[in-house]
Amino acid sequence: MDGPGVTADINAVIIGMVGMFFLTIVIIVFVVIYQRKLIAQERKHKKAEEEHQLELLQATLESQENERDRIGRELHDGVGVLLTTARMYLRHNIEEEAEQNNGINKQVDAMLGETIESVRRVSADLRPVVLETLGLAEAIGELVRHIGKASSVDIQFEHSYDYPLSQKHELSVYRVVQELLTNGLRHAEASAINVDLNAQPHLFSLTYSDNGKGISSSDIVKKGLGLKNMESRVNALKGKLKITNPEEGGVMIHIQIDRQ
């Protein structure tokens, strides 16, 4: 007698449960989609922030290079010319002065010569003309020869550079090599240094190694000024920098830049 009513109630309960089930599914799907949108937005904001930071870094480095170029030109074209002119007048005076003054004049001439050479070296470091005219491989080769003559360190430079970087990127890599060689001489106390440059159509790599004291894990974490400068330049090139301490001693620093 109660059969039809009970059946209707059961059907209502089933329909209600099915409705609740679908409603739950809809809510879950909505939450998942909403969370994915939030994650996508966060990634988009993070990427935009990273790109902004990279643009700031590139602008800072470019500003530094412009200032170095300006100072280098002023040293070469201004101070260097004045010193050279003063030396010419002095030499003219040496020829006409009495014999007793020649000793002092020659000392002053020698000091002026050393000063002019120092100005030229500083100007070349600030504004590497060789890099502008002959390219990265020749500029590093010149840098290695210059440091090799001025020190007792055996520096070997090998390169395969058939696919050059842009001039702007070459300047950044050149600064990194300068920093590496400076650290190897001043801090690592190395007696032998190797620099290997390799450029392929889609990949550029630079490997530096020496037989010095190496870099401790704590120093890598702390990142001194030299390491920070190198890392900033590599980051600006969207590259990767890896530091390892070989078992035989010393340090190896590998830089890799994917070419777009």
C-alpha positions in Angstrom: 0.0 0.0 0.0 3.0 2.3 0.7 5.0 1.0 -2.2 4.6 3.9 -4.7 5.3 6.5 -2.1 8.4 4.8 -0.8 9.7 4.4 -4.4 9.1 8.1 -5.0 11.0 9.0 -1.9 13.9 6.7 -2.9 14.0 8.2 -6.3 14.0 11.7 -4.8 16.9 10.7 -2.6 18.8 9.3 -5.5 18.2 12.3 -7.6 19.3 14.5 -4.8 22.4 12.5 -4.2 23.2 12.5 -8.0 22.6 16.3 -8.0 24.9 16.8 -5.0 27.5 14.6 -6.7 27.5 16.6 -9.9 27.4 19.8 -7.8 30.5 18.6 -5.9 32.3 17.8 -9.2 31.4 21.2 -10.6 32.8 22.9 -7.4 36.0 20.8 -7.5 36.5 21.6 -11.2 35.9 25.3 -10.5 38.4 25.2 -7.6 41.0 23.4 -9.8 40.6 25.8 -12.7 40.7 28.8 -10.3 43.9 27.5 -8.7 45.5 26.9 -12.0 44.7 30.4 -13.1 46.2 31.7 -9.8 49.4 29.6 -10.4 49.6 30.8 -14.0 49.2 34.4 -12.9 51.9 34.0 -10.2 54.2 32.4 -12.8 53.5 35.3 -15.2 54.2 37.9 -12.5 57.4 36.1 -11.5 58.6 35.9 -15.1 57.8 39.6 -15.6 59.7 40.4 -12.4 62.7 38.3 -13.5 62.7 40.0 -16.9 62.5 43.4 -15.2 65.4 42.5 -12.9 67.4 41.3 -15.9 66.7 44.5 -17.8 67.9 46.5 -14.8 71.0 44.4 -14.5 71.7 44.8 -18.2 71.1 48.6 -18.0 73.5 48.8 -15.0 76.3 46.9 -16.7 75.8 48.9 -19.9 76.0 52.1 -17.9 79.2 50.9 -16.2 80.8 50.1 -19.6 79.8 53.5 -21.0 81.5 55.1 -18.0 84.6 53.0 -18.4 84.7 53.9 -22.1 84.4 57.6 -21.3 87.2 57.5 -18.7 89.4 55.3 -21.0 89.0 57.9 -23.8 89.8 60.8 -21.5 92.9 59.0 -20.2 94.1 58.2 -23.7 93.1 61.4 -25.5 93.5 63.8 -22.6 96.0 62.8 -19.9 98.1 60.6 -22.3 98.5 63.4 -24.9 99.5 66.0 -22.2 102.1 63.6 -20.7 103.5 62.8 -24.1 103.7 66.6 -25.0 105.4 67.3 -21.6 107.9 64.6 -22.3 108.7 66.0 -25.8 109.4 69.5 -24.2 111.6 67.9 -21.6 113.6 66.0 -24.1 114.1 69.2 -26.1 115.2 70.8 -22.9 117.7 68.0 -22.1 119.4 68.6 -25.4 119.9 72.3 -24.7 120.5 72.3 -20.9 123.9 72.2 -19.3 125.6 68.9 -18.6 125.0 69.2 -14.8 121.2 69.2 -15.3 121.0 66.3 -17.7 121.0 63.6 -14.9 117.9 65.1 -13.3 116.2 65.7 -16.6 116.8 62.1 -17.7 115.2 60.8 -14.4 112.2 63.0 -14.9 112.0 61.7 -18.5 112.1 58.1 -17.3 109.4 58.8 -14.8 107.2 60.4 -17.4 107.7 57.4 -19.7 106.6 55.0 -16.9 103.6 57.3 -16.2 102.6 57.3 -19.9 102.8 53.5 -20.0 100.7 53.2 -16.9 98.0 55.5 -18.4 98.0 53.4 -21.6 97.6 50.2 -19.6 94.7 51.6 -17.5 93.1 53.1 -20.7 93.4 49.7 -22.4 91.8 47.9 -19.5 88.9 50.4 -19.3 88.4 50.5 -23.1 89.8 47.4 -24.8 90.4 48.7 -28.4 91.7 45.3 -29.5 88.3 43.9 -28.7 86.6 46.5 -30.8 88.9 46.0 -33.8 89.9 42.4 -33.8 87.3 40.5 -31.7 87.1 38.5 -28.5 89.7 35.8 -29.2 92.4 38.2 -30.1 91.6 40.5 -27.2 91.8 37.6 -24.7 95.0 36.5 -26.4 96.5 40.0 -26.0 95.4 40.1 -22.3 97.0 36.7 -21.6 100.3 37.8 -23.3 100.3 41.0 -21.3 99.7 39.3 -17.9 102.1 36.5 -18.8 104.9 39.0 -19.4 104.1 40.9 -16.2 104.0 37.7 -14.0 105.7 34.3 -13.6 102.4 32.5 -14.2 102.1 30.1 -17.1 98.8 31.0 -18.9 97.6 28.8 -21.7 94.8 30.1 -23.9 93.0 27.8 -26.5 90.0 28.8 -28.6 87.7 27.7 -31.3 85.8 30.8 -32.2 84.3 30.4 -35.6 80.8 31.7 -34.5 81.4 35.0 -32.8 79.1 36.6 -30.2 77.7 40.1 -30.6 80.1 42.9 -29.7 78.0 43.7 -26.6 78.2 40.0 -25.4 81.9 39.9 -26.3 82.6 42.8 -24.0 80.8 41.0 -21.1 82.8 37.8 -21.7 86.0 39.8 -21.8 85.3 41.4 -18.5 84.6 37.9 -17.0 88.0 36.7 -18.3 89.7 39.7 -16.8 88.0 39.0 -13.4 89.0 35.3 -13.6 92.6 36.0 -14.4 92.8 38.7 -11.7 91.4 36.3 -9.1 93.8 33.6 -10.2 96.8 35.8 -9.7 95.8 37.8 -6.6 93.8 35.3 -4.5 94.3 31.8 -5.8 98.1 32.1 -5.9 98.1 30.0 -9.0 101.3 29.2 -11.0 99.4 27.8 -14.0 96.2 28.9 -15.6 94.2 27.5 -18.6 91.5 29.4 -20.5 89.5 27.5 -23.1 87.0 29.4 -25.4 84.6 27.5 -27.6 81.8 28.9 -29.8 79.3 26.7 -31.7 76.2 27.8 -33.7 73.9 27.2 -30.7 76.2 27.2 -27.7 79.0 29.3 -26.3 81.3 28.0 -23.5 84.2 29.3 -21.5 86.2 27.1 -19.2 88.8 28.5 -16.7 91.0 26.3 -14.5 94.1 26.9 -12.4 96.3 25.0 -9.9 95.8 27.5 -7.0 94.1 27.2 -3.6 90.7 26.6 -5.0 87.4 28.0 -3.7 85.8 26.6 -0.6 82.1 25.8 -0.3 81.6 28.7 2.2 83.3 31.1 -0.2 81.0 30.0 -3.0 78.0 30.6 -0.8 79.2 33.9 0.4 80.1 35.1 -3.1 82.8 37.7 -2.9 82.7 40.8 -5.0 84.6 39.3 -7.9 82.4 36.2 -8.1 79.3 38.4 -7.8 80.5 40.5 -10.7 81.1 37.5 -12.9 77.7 35.9 -11.9 75.9 39.2 -12.7 77.5 39.4 -16.1 76.7 35.7 -16.9 73.1 36.2 -15.7 72.8 39.2 -17.9 73.7 37.0 -20.8 71.2 34.4 -19.7 74.0 32.0 -19.1 75.0 29.5 -16.4 78.1 29.6 -14.2 79.4 26.4 -12.5 82.3 26.2 -10.0 84.0 22.9 -9.1 87.1 22.0 -7.2 88.9 19.1 -8.9 90.5 16.4 -6.8 93.9 17.3 -8.1 93.5 20.8 -6.6 92.8 24.3 -7.9 89.5 25.4 -9.3 87.5 25.0 -12.5 84.8 27.5 -13.6 82.6 26.7 -16.5 80.4 29.2 -18.2 77.8 28.2 -20.8 75.5 30.5 -22.8 72.7 29.1 -25.0 72.6 31.1 -28.2 69.1 31.9 -29.4 
